Amino acid sequence: MPDKYYLRIAFASDLEKTSERIFYRFLEMLPGLMTWLSFFGVILLSYFRPIWVSVFIIVFVIYWLSKTMYFSFHLKASYRQMKQHREIDWLGKLNKLGAASNGLPVRHWQEIYHLVVLPMYKEPDEVVRDSLKSLLETDYPKDRMIVILAQEERAGDDFNNNLTQKISREFQNSFFRFFITVHPKDRSGEIAAKSSNETWAARTGEELISGLNIPFEKVIFSSFDIDTVVSPNYFSCLTYHYLTTPKPLRTSFQPIPLFLNNVWQAPGISRIFSFSSSFWHLTNQERPEKLITFSSHSMPFKALVDVGFKQTDVVSDDSRIFWQCLFYYDGDYRVEPLHCPISMDANAAETLRRTLIHMYKQQRRWAYGAAEIAYFTFGFLKNKKISFKRKIALAFEIIEGQWNWACAPILIFVLGWLPVYLGGAEFTQTIFSYNLPKILGRILAVSMLGLVMSMYYTFYLLPPKPDTKRQKLNLLWACSQWILLPFTMIFFVALPAIDAQTRLLLGKYMGFWPTPKHRKAIKQPSN
């Protein structure tokens, strides 16, 4: 058995030893067990030990308040960093750089190539075109960019051929190399997922790069969702960081995903959801020691080849590739934050009902990242070379985050009031019972300061509405929609997470669900 056989695990059944299969299966069940035990524990103890639960809820809400203040502080700092990075002339900094001093065999920055893979499945022409146009509008030399549009055979010949004709005609000669791959369906050892399509395209890119005799160390690989619109200075910023970071071949680079492409076309509740996600990722940029790759990101192509490319049988491939690299390099791998934004789509569909369904399914797919707990915990136990301190820090961050994802909104807005109703006559006659709602209400009111902070940054991140001149009124309306946040947290944060964790608990493994993209025709403002 290979020393690092655990690198390619997707399910407990992939393990040969019975004892390891049982243990891995327990780890898969762990997030769901923690969530449901928390709920049942609070319900039962609200009846038998209402004072215990009341104290727990108060302490938990205070803890939540501290997290809110922590979030607000880092949101402010990260936003300031993003503004500064937007103003920097990264291309000018590259021209002054000279030869790389971090061990890379690079004498000049123009030796660096970018391999960009855009996996897709039945997305509209305008979504694909906007992403490719954003690549063209970057300040990095296009003769150093290899772009692969990765289609799926399961999308159908008619769709693929029609798109290929349109896109090829428009972009064929725009980059050093541009080509379209078609990932065959129903391949053994794969699931129908972004990772299998992307890996097929990346291997095609490897053949091209090898044929051109370009060293892998001189290639940066970018995995972009098909709706990714990059900033004009993204690749120059990325290249500068690649050439100056201490260990470039042991580092992934994470930009800031802002879900703003079609934000004005999305319903109000979807808009709040997209801003909440954007602010969360902005905050994460301020915690590089705990940062893990998410969605669209970049990494050394050599590292991708070293680990055998992304796994083709997992749902959460964007985070899994980080864990693969961490274990392959025995802990000598990290994610560096790029305070450079990329823009992606907010959830929008033809009707409000379909939009809400898509929001739920997308959040459930993200929450299915709970499956990574089993993978990295098992890997931590097998790999003795990774420092214990880093294992604990990363494990606590993910496990605590998954538990909060599923439990916090329910505990705060629903179950936190149970002692008052289930505590019985003896408890309800106490001063503590009388004051519990007041205490919780006041703490939650203070925690709403984080909501005010979110409203404030909505003004600065929200792009102008393209079909109207009443911009101030539109901004005020967008900010007022933050009142929907408690509803959103329960039904589109907690419930999808509980759903995903329960499926893992029961062994009902999820497949990959690609979020449908929808763009409405935009009316131009009248003169």
C-alpha positions as CSV (number, residue, x, y, z in Angstrom):
1,M,0.0,0.0,0.0
2,P,1.5,3.4,-0.9
3,D,2.6,5.7,2.0
4,K,0.0,8.4,1.1
5,Y,-2.8,6.2,-0.1
6,Y,-5.2,8.5,1.8
7,L,-4.6,11.3,-0.8
8,R,-7.3,10.0,-3.2
9,I,-10.0,9.0,-0.8
10,A,-13.5,10.1,-1.7
11,F,-15.6,7.7,0.4
12,A,-15.2,5.3,3.3
13,S,-15.6,2.5,0.8
14,D,-12.4,3.5,-0.9
15,L,-10.3,2.1,2.0
16,E,-9.2,-1.5,2.1
17,K,-8.9,-2.1,5.8
18,T,-12.3,-2.7,7.6
19,S,-11.2,-0.8,10.7
20,E,-10.2,2.2,8.6
21,R,-13.5,2.1,6.7
22,I,-15.5,2.1,9.9
23,F,-13.5,5.0,11.4
24,Y,-13.7,7.0,8.2
25,R,-17.5,6.4,8.1
26,F,-17.7,7.7,11.6
27,L,-15.9,10.8,10.6
28,E,-18.3,11.4,7.8
29,M,-21.2,11.1,10.3
30,L,-19.5,13.4,12.8
31,P,-20.9,16.8,11.5
32,G,-24.4,15.5,11.4
33,L,-24.1,13.9,14.8
34,M,-22.8,17.1,16.4
35,T,-25.7,19.1,14.9
36,W,-28.5,16.8,15.8
37,L,-27.2,16.1,19.3
38,S,-27.0,19.8,19.9
39,F,-30.7,20.3,18.8
40,F,-32.0,17.3,20.8
41,G,-29.9,18.3,23.8
42,V,-31.2,21.8,23.9
43,I,-34.8,20.6,23.5
44,L,-34.6,18.0,26.2
45,L,-32.7,20.1,28.6
46,S,-35.1,23.0,28.1
47,Y,-37.6,20.8,29.8
48,F,-35.5,19.0,32.4
49,R,-32.7,21.7,33.1
50,P,-34.1,25.0,31.7
51,I,-31.6,27.1,33.7
52,W,-28.6,25.2,32.2
53,V,-30.0,25.9,28.7
54,S,-30.7,29.5,29.5
55,V,-27.1,30.1,30.7
56,F,-25.8,28.2,27.6
57,I,-27.9,30.3,25.2
58,I,-26.8,33.6,26.9
59,V,-23.1,32.5,26.7
60,F,-23.5,31.4,23.1
61,V,-25.2,34.7,22.0
62,I,-22.4,36.6,23.7
63,Y,-19.9,34.4,21.8
64,W,-21.9,35.2,18.6
65,L,-21.7,38.9,19.4
66,S,-17.9,38.7,19.8
67,K,-17.7,36.9,16.4
68,T,-19.9,39.7,14.9
69,M,-17.5,42.4,16.2
70,Y,-14.5,40.3,15.0
71,F,-16.2,40.0,11.6
72,S,-16.8,43.7,11.3
73,F,-13.2,44.6,12.2
74,H,-11.8,42.3,9.6
75,L,-14.3,43.4,7.0
76,K,-13.2,47.0,7.3
77,A,-9.5,46.0,7.1
78,S,-10.0,43.8,4.1
79,Y,-12.1,46.3,2.2
80,R,-9.4,48.9,2.7
81,Q,-6.8,46.4,1.4
82,M,-8.9,45.6,-1.6
83,K,-9.2,49.3,-2.4
84,Q,-5.5,49.8,-2.2
85,H,-4.7,46.8,-4.4
86,R,-7.1,48.1,-7.1
87,E,-5.0,51.3,-7.3
88,I,-1.6,49.6,-7.6
89,D,0.1,49.5,-10.9
90,W,1.1,45.8,-10.7
91,L,2.4,45.8,-14.3
92,G,4.7,48.6,-13.4
93,K,5.9,46.8,-10.3
94,L,6.6,43.7,-12.5
95,N,8.7,45.8,-14.8
96,K,10.9,46.9,-11.9
97,L,11.2,43.5,-10.4
98,G,13.9,41.8,-12.5
99,A,14.8,38.2,-11.9
100,A,12.9,36.2,-9.3
101,S,14.6,36.0,-6.0
102,N,12.5,33.2,-4.5
103,G,14.1,30.3,-6.2
104,L,12.1,30.2,-9.4
105,P,14.1,29.8,-12.6
106,V,12.7,33.1,-13.9
107,R,14.8,35.9,-15.2
108,H,12.0,38.2,-16.3
109,W,8.3,38.2,-15.5
110,Q,7.2,37.7,-19.1
111,E,8.5,34.1,-18.9
112,I,5.4,33.4,-16.8
113,Y,2.5,31.8,-18.6
114,H,-1.1,31.5,-17.3
115,L,-3.2,28.4,-18.0
116,V,-6.8,29.3,-17.4
117,V,-9.5,26.6,-17.4
118,L,-13.2,27.5,-17.5
119,P,-15.4,24.4,-16.9
120,M,-18.9,24.9,-18.1
121,Y,-22.2,23.0,-18.4
122,K,-25.0,24.6,-20.5
123,E,-24.3,28.2,-19.4
124,P,-25.7,30.9,-21.7
125,D,-23.5,32.5,-24.3
126,E,-23.4,35.8,-22.6
127,V,-22.1,34.3,-19.4
128,V,-19.2,32.6,-21.3
129,R,-18.5,35.7,-23.4
130,D,-18.4,38.0,-20.4
131,S,-15.8,35.8,-18.7
132,L,-13.6,35.5,-21.8
133,K,-13.9,39.3,-22.5
134,S,-12.7,40.0,-18.9
135,L,-9.6,37.9,-19.7
136,L,-9.0,39.9,-22.8
137,E,-9.3,43.2,-20.9
138,T,-6.6,42.4,-18.4
139,D,-3.3,44.1,-18.6
140,Y,-1.3,40.9,-18.8
141,P,0.2,40.1,-22.3
142,K,-2.2,37.8,-24.1
143,D,0.6,35.9,-25.8
144,R,1.4,34.5,-22.3
145,M,-2.1,33.2,-21.7
146,I,-3.5,29.7,-22.5
147,V,-7.2,29.5,-22.2
148,I,-9.3,26.3,-22.2
149,L,-13.1,26.4,-22.3
150,A,-14.0,23.0,-20.9
151,Q,-17.4,21.7,-22.2
152,E,-19.3,18.5,-21.1
153,E,-20.4,15.8,-23.5
154,R,-23.5,15.4,-21.4
155,A,-24.6,18.9,-22.4
156,G,-25.4,17.5,-25.9
157,D,-23.8,17.9,-29.3
158,D,-26.2,20.6,-30.4
159,F,-25.5,22.9,-27.5
160,N,-21.7,22.3,-27.6
161,N,-21.4,22.7,-31.4
162,N,-23.5,25.9,-31.4
163,L,-21.4,27.4,-28.6
164,T,-18.1,26.3,-30.1
165,Q,-18.8,28.0,-33.4
166,K,-19.8,31.3,-31.8
167,I,-17.0,31.4,-29.2
168,S,-14.2,30.1,-31.5
169,R,-15.0,32.7,-34.1
170,E,-14.7,35.5,-31.6
171,F,-11.8,34.4,-29.4
172,Q,-9.7,31.9,-31.4
173,N,-6.9,34.3,-32.1
174,S,-7.1,36.4,-28.9
175,F,-4.6,34.4,-26.8
176,F,-1.4,32.5,-27.1
177,R,-3.5,29.4,-27.3
178,F,-7.3,29.1,-27.1
179,F,-9.1,25.8,-27.5
180,I,-12.3,24.0,-26.4
181,T,-12.3,20.6,-24.8
182,V,-15.2,18.2,-24.4
183,H,-15.1,16.0,-21.3
184,P,-16.5,12.5,-22.1
185,K,-19.5,11.4,-19.9
186,D,-19.7,8.4,-17.7
187,R,-16.0,7.8,-17.3
188,S,-15.0,5.1,-14.8
189,G,-13.9,6.6,-11.4
190,E,-15.5,9.9,-12.0
191,I,-18.7,11.7,-11.0
192,A,-20.5,14.3,-13.1
193,A,-18.8,17.3,-11.5
194,K,-16.8,20.3,-12.2
195,S,-13.6,18.6,-11.0
196,S,-13.7,15.8,-13.6
197,N,-14.3,18.2,-16.4
198,E,-11.6,20.6,-15.2
199,T,-9.1,17.7,-14.7
200,W,-9.7,16.5,-18.3
201,A,-9.0,20.0,-19.6
202,A,-6.0,20.5,-17.3
203,R,-4.4,17.2,-18.6
204,T,-4.9,18.5,-22.1
205,G,-3.1,21.7,-21.1
206,E,-0.3,19.6,-19.6
207,E,0.2,17.9,-23.0
208,L,0.3,21.3,-24.8
209,I,2.8,22.8,-22.2
210,S,5.0,19.8,-22.3
211,G,5.0,19.9,-26.1
212,L,6.1,23.5,-26.1
213,N,8.9,22.7,-23.6
214,I,7.6,25.3,-21.1
215,P,8.8,24.4,-17.6
216,F,5.9,23.8,-15.2
217,E,7.5,26.2,-12.7
218,K,6.8,29.0,-15.2
219,V,3.1,28.2,-15.5
220,I,0.4,29.5,-13.1
221,F,-2.9,27.5,-13.2
222,S,-6.2,29.3,-12.6
223,S,-9.4,27.3,-12.0
224,F,-12.3,29.7,-12.7
225,D,-16.0,29.1,-12.5
226,I,-17.5,29.9,-15.9
227,D,-19.2,33.1,-14.5
228,T,-15.9,34.5,-13.2
229,V,-15.1,38.1,-14.3
230,V,-11.6,39.0,-13.4
231,S,-10.3,42.5,-12.5
232,P,-8.1,44.2,-15.2
233,N,-5.0,43.8,-13.0
234,Y,-5.7,40.3,-11.8
235,F,-3.0,38.4,-13.7
236,S,-0.3,41.1,-13.2
237,C,-1.1,41.1,-9.4
238,L,-1.1,37.3,-9.3
239,T,2.2,37.1,-11.2
240,Y,3.9,39.7,-8.9
241,H,2.9,37.7,-5.9
242,Y,4.0,34.4,-7.5
243,L,7.5,35.9,-8.2
244,T,7.9,37.5,-4.7
245,T,6.2,35.1,-2.2
246,P,8.8,33.0,-0.3
247,K,7.7,29.5,-1.5
248,P,5.8,30.0,-4.8
249,L,5.6,26.3,-5.6
250,R,4.0,25.6,-2.2
251,T,1.4,28.4,-2.4
252,S,-2.1,28.7,-3.8
253,F,-3.5,32.2,-4.4
254,Q,-7.1,33.1,-3.4
255,P,-8.7,36.2,-4.8
256,I,-11.8,37.8,-3.3
257,P,-15.0,36.4,-4.8
258,L,-17.7,39.1,-5.0
259,F,-21.1,37.9,-6.3
260,L,-22.0,41.0,-8.1
261,N,-22.2,40.3,-11.9
262,N,-26.0,40.3,-12.1
263,V,-26.8,41.5,-8.6
264,W,-29.4,44.0,-9.8
265,Q,-31.2,41.3,-11.7
266,A,-31.5,39.1,-8.6
267,P,-34.4,39.3,-6.1
268,G,-33.8,41.2,-2.9
269,I,-33.3,38.0,-0.8
270,S,-30.8,36.7,-3.3
271,R,-29.0,40.0,-3.2
272,I,-28.6,39.8,0.6
273,F,-27.4,36.3,0.2
274,S,-24.8,37.3,-2.4
275,F,-23.5,40.2,-0.2
276,S,-23.3,38.1,2.9
277,S,-21.2,35.6,1.0
278,S,-19.0,38.4,-0.5
279,F,-18.5,39.9,3.0
280,W,-17.6,36.6,4.5
281,H,-14.9,36.0,1.9
282,L,-13.6,39.5,2.3
283,T,-13.2,38.8,6.0
284,N,-11.4,35.5,5.4
285,Q,-8.7,37.4,3.5
286,E,-7.5,38.8,6.8
287,R,-6.9,35.3,8.2
288,P,-4.3,33.8,5.9
289,E,-3.2,31.2,8.4
290,K,-6.7,29.7,8.1
291,L,-7.4,30.4,4.5
292,I,-8.4,27.5,2.2
293,T,-9.0,27.7,-1.5
294,F,-12.6,28.4,-2.6
295,S,-14.3,28.4,-6.0
296,S,-12.1,30.4,-8.4
297,H,-8.5,30.4,-7.4
298,S,-4.9,30.1,-8.8
299,M,-2.0,27.8,-8.0
300,P,1.4,26.6,-9.3
301,F,0.8,24.3,-12.2
302,K,3.7,22.1,-11.0
303,A,1.9,21.5,-7.7
304,L,-1.3,20.5,-9.5
305,V,0.7,18.0,-11.6
306,D,2.6,16.8,-8.6
307,V,-0.5,15.7,-6.7
308,G,-2.0,14.1,-9.8
309,F,-4.5,16.8,-10.6
310,K,-7.8,17.3,-8.8
311,Q,-9.8,14.3,-7.7
312,T,-12.6,13.5,-10.1
313,D,-15.0,11.8,-7.7
314,V,-15.6,14.6,-5.1
315,V,-18.0,17.5,-4.9
316,S,-15.9,20.0,-3.0
317,D,-12.9,20.0,-5.4
318,D,-12.0,23.6,-4.8
319,S,-11.1,23.0,-1.1
320,R,-10.0,19.4,-1.7
321,I,-7.1,20.5,-3.9
322,F,-5.7,22.5,-0.9
323,W,-5.8,19.4,1.4
324,Q,-4.3,17.2,-1.4
325,C,-1.3,19.7,-1.6
326,L,-1.1,20.0,2.2
327,F,-0.7,16.3,2.7
328,Y,1.5,15.7,-0.4
329,Y,4.0,18.3,0.8
330,D,3.8,17.2,4.4
331,G,2.2,20.5,5.6
332,D,4.5,22.7,3.6
333,Y,1.7,24.4,1.7
334,R,-0.4,27.4,2.3
335,V,-2.9,29.8,0.7
336,E,-1.9,33.4,0.1
337,P,-4.7,36.0,0.0
338,L,-4.9,38.1,-3.1
339,H,-6.7,41.3,-2.2
340,C,-7.8,41.5,-5.7
341,P,-11.5,40.9,-6.5
342,I,-13.2,38.7,-9.0
343,S,-16.8,39.0,-9.8
344,M,-19.3,36.1,-10.1
345,D,-23.0,35.7,-10.5
346,A,-25.6,36.1,-7.8
347,N,-28.4,33.6,-7.8
348,A,-31.1,34.6,-10.3
349,A,-33.6,32.6,-12.2
350,E,-36.7,33.2,-14.4
351,T,-39.0,33.3,-11.3
352,L,-38.6,34.1,-7.6
353,R,-39.6,30.5,-6.7
354,R,-36.8,29.0,-8.9
355,T,-34.3,31.5,-7.5
356,L,-35.1,30.4,-4.0
357,I,-34.7,26.8,-5.0
358,H,-31.3,27.5,-6.6
359,M,-30.2,29.5,-3.5
360,Y,-31.0,26.5,-1.3
361,K,-29.3,24.0,-3.5
362,Q,-26.2,26.1,-4.0
363,Q,-25.9,26.6,-0.2
364,R,-26.4,22.9,0.4
365,R,-23.6,22.1,-2.1
366,W,-21.3,24.5,-0.3
367,A,-22.3,23.1,3.0
368,Y,-21.5,19.6,1.7
369,G,-17.9,20.7,2.3
370,A,-18.5,19.0,5.7
371,A,-17.4,15.9,3.9
372,E,-13.9,17.3,4.0
373,I,-13.8,16.9,7.8
374,A,-13.5,13.1,7.4
375,Y,-10.8,13.6,4.7
376,F,-8.5,16.0,6.5
377,T,-9.0,14.3,10.0
378,F,-8.0,11.0,8.5
379,G,-5.1,12.6,6.7
380,F,-3.9,14.4,9.8
381,L,-3.8,11.1,11.7
382,K,-1.9,9.4,9.0
383,N,0.6,12.2,8.2
384,K,2.9,12.7,11.2
385,K,5.0,15.4,9.6
386,I,2.5,18.1,9.8
387,S,2.8,20.2,13.0
388,F,0.2,19.4,15.7
389,K,-0.5,23.1,16.1
390,R,-1.4,23.6,12.5
391,K,-3.6,20.4,12.5
392,I,-5.5,21.7,15.5
393,A,-5.9,25.2,14.1
394,L,-7.2,24.1,10.7
395,A,-9.4,21.3,12.2
396,F,-11.0,23.6,14.7
397,E,-11.7,26.3,12.1
398,I,-13.5,23.9,9.8
399,I,-15.4,21.9,12.4
400,E,-16.5,24.9,14.4
401,G,-17.5,26.7,11.2
402,Q,-19.6,23.7,10.0
403,W,-21.3,23.4,13.4
404,N,-22.0,27.2,13.5
405,W,-23.3,27.1,9.9
406,A,-26.0,24.6,10.8
407,C,-26.7,25.4,14.5
408,A,-26.1,29.1,15.2
409,P,-29.2,30.6,13.4
410,I,-31.5,27.9,14.9
411,L,-30.1,28.3,18.4
412,I,-30.3,32.1,18.3
413,F,-33.6,32.7,16.6
414,V,-35.6,29.5,17.4
415,L,-34.4,27.2,20.1
416,G,-33.0,29.9,22.4
417,W,-36.5,30.7,23.6
418,L,-37.5,27.2,24.5
419,P,-36.7,27.3,28.3
420,V,-39.4,29.9,28.7
421,Y,-42.0,27.6,27.1
422,L,-40.8,24.2,28.3
423,G,-39.2,25.0,31.6
424,G,-42.4,24.4,33.6
425,A,-44.1,26.5,36.3
426,E,-41.2,26.4,38.7
427,F,-38.8,27.9,36.1
428,T,-41.3,30.4,34.6
429,Q,-41.8,32.0,38.1
430,T,-38.1,32.8,38.5
431,I,-36.6,36.2,37.8
432,F,-34.2,34.5,35.4
433,S,-37.1,33.3,33.2
434,Y,-38.6,36.8,33.2
435,N,-35.3,38.4,32.2
436,L,-34.1,35.8,29.7
437,P,-36.0,37.3,26.6
438,K,-34.8,40.8,27.6
439,I,-31.2,39.7,28.0
440,L,-31.2,37.9,24.6
441,G,-33.0,40.8,22.9
442,R,-30.5,43.3,24.1
443,I,-27.5,41.2,23.2
444,L,-28.9,40.6,19.7
445,A,-29.7,44.3,19.3
446,V,-26.0,45.1,20.0
447,S,-24.9,42.3,17.5
448,M,-27.0,44.1,14.8
449,L,-24.1,46.6,14.7
450,G,-22.6,44.1,12.3
451,L,-25.7,44.5,10.2
452,V,-25.2,48.2,10.1
453,M,-21.6,47.6,9.0
454,S,-22.8,45.4,6.2
455,M,-25.3,48.0,5.0
456,Y,-22.5,50.6,5.0
457,Y,-20.2,48.5,2.7
458,T,-23.2,47.7,0.5
459,F,-23.1,51.3,-0.6
460,Y,-19.5,50.9,-1.8
461,L,-19.6,47.5,-3.4
462,L,-22.9,47.6,-5.2
463,P,-22.4,48.6,-8.8
464,P,-24.7,51.2,-10.4
465,K,-28.0,49.9,-11.6
466,P,-27.8,49.9,-15.4
467,D,-31.4,50.8,-16.3
468,T,-32.1,53.8,-14.1
469,K,-30.8,57.2,-13.0
470,R,-32.2,56.9,-9.4
471,Q,-29.0,55.5,-8.0
472,K,-29.4,56.8,-4.4
473,L,-32.9,55.5,-4.1
474,N,-31.8,52.1,-5.4
475,L,-28.9,52.0,-2.9
476,L,-31.2,52.8,0.0
477,W,-33.6,50.1,-1.2
478,A,-30.8,47.6,-1.5
479,C,-29.6,48.4,2.0
480,S,-33.1,48.2,3.5
481,Q,-33.3,44.6,2.3
482,W,-30.8,43.6,5.0
483,I,-33.9,43.3,7.3
484,L,-34.4,39.9,5.6
485,L,-31.1,38.6,7.1
486,P,-32.7,36.6,10.0
487,F,-35.0,34.8,7.6
488,T,-32.2,34.2,5.2
489,M,-30.0,32.8,7.9
490,I,-32.6,30.2,9.0
491,F,-33.9,29.0,5.6
492,F,-30.9,29.6,3.3
493,V,-28.0,29.1,5.7
494,A,-28.9,26.7,8.5
495,L,-31.4,24.4,6.8
496,P,-29.2,23.6,3.7
497,A,-26.3,22.9,6.1
498,I,-28.5,20.6,8.2
499,D,-29.7,18.9,5.0
500,A,-26.1,18.3,3.7
501,Q,-24.8,17.1,7.1
502,T,-27.8,14.8,7.5
503,R,-27.2,13.2,4.1
504,L,-23.6,12.5,5.2
505,L,-24.9,11.1,8.5
506,L,-27.1,8.7,6.6
507,G,-24.6,7.8,3.9
508,K,-26.8,9.5,1.2
509,Y,-23.9,11.0,-0.7
510,M,-24.6,14.1,-2.8
511,G,-23.6,14.6,-6.4
512,F,-22.4,17.9,-7.9
513,W,-25.2,20.4,-8.7
514,P,-24.1,23.1,-11.1
515,T,-25.9,26.4,-10.3
516,P,-27.9,27.5,-13.4
517,K,-26.9,30.9,-14.7
518,H,-29.5,33.4,-15.8
519,R,-29.2,36.9,-17.2
520,K,-32.0,39.2,-18.0
521,A,-32.0,41.6,-20.9
522,I,-30.9,45.0,-19.5
523,K,-32.8,48.2,-20.5
524,Q,-30.6,51.1,-21.2
525,P,-31.5,54.4,-19.4
526,S,-33.2,57.0,-21.5
527,N,-31.5,60.3,-22.2
